[in-house]
Amino acid sequence: MIYYKEHVLEEGVIIAICDENLIDKVLEDGDLFIDVASYSDFYKGELIDPNAEVKLNLREFDSANVIGSESVAFAIKNFLIGKDNVKMVGEVPYAQSYKVKKQ
């Protein structure tokens, strides 16, 4: 299961997706540090099955933060990120995606 949450701000929509088993973790790898535990409220939203047919408005976002193998696979499957966006912190994949708008 993965957490999916949309943050609707004046500046745009941020999508946060995180594997359920990582929600209380601090991920470290050398200088790279992702403190999911301290920012769990950012990720804790709807708990969804990443393999189910999900009706989410996935195309309407300005940035996405994705942490964990299930979440990354879900985001790739739904065209939120490309495989080339994926980085690793230790054994855990993560990705960030931003849409750049022309002024």
N, C-alpha and C positions, 0 to 999 in steps of 0.2 A: 504494500500500500504506500501511497505517496500523499503528501500534503500539497494542496494547490490553493493559492490565495492571490487575489487581485487587489492591488492598492490603486485606487482611483484618486489622482491628485490633479491640481490645477495644471501642472506641467505635463501630465500624461498618465498613462497606465503602466504600472510595474507588475509583472507576474513573478511570483515566488513559488518555486517547486522544490520540495525536499523529500528524500526517502524518510519514511516514518521512523526507521531505526537510527537515524542520524540526528533527530531533533534535539537530543540532549547531549550532543557531543561537541568537543573542541578538536578540530582537525589541524594537525601540524606536520610540516615537512620542511625542515631547514628554516629559511626565512618566511616561508608561506604559512599563514595562520588564518583559519576560518573558524570563528567562534559561533557556531550554530546555537549552542545552549543559551548564551546571553541574548541572542536575537531570535529566539524561537517564536515569539509572537509575530515576527515578520513573515515566517513560513507557515505557521499553524493556521490553516483555513479548512477547506473541505478535504476530507480524507477520501481519496478515490483509488480505485483499482486501475493501475496503469495499462492493463491489458483489456479492460472493458471499453465498449464504445461509449465515449464520453462526449456529451454535448456542451462544450465550453466555447466561448467566443475567443478562440486562441489567436486569431489573426489580428485582433485589435489591441495591440500593446505597443509600448514605446521602449521598454526594456524588460529583460527576463533574467532572473537569477535562478540557477538550477544546480542542485547538489545531490549526488548519489547515483548509483548505477541504474536503478529503476527510473528515477526522474529524468536522467539524461537520455535513456532509451525512449521514454515517453516524448520528450521534447524533440528528439530527432524524428521519431515516427510522425509527429504532428507538425513538422516543418518549422518549429520555433527556433531551432539552432541547426547548424550543419556539423558534421563530424569533425571538421577542422576547427571548430570553436572549442572543442573539449580539451581541458587541461586536467592534470592530476594533482591532488594533494595527498601524498602517500599512496594508498591503494584506492582512493575515492575520486571518481571523476566529478568534475564540475564545469559549468560554463556560464558565461554572461553574454547577453546579446543586446544590442542597441540599434534602434532604427533612427537613422539620421534624416531629418526633414529639411527640405530646401526652403529657404525663406523667400 
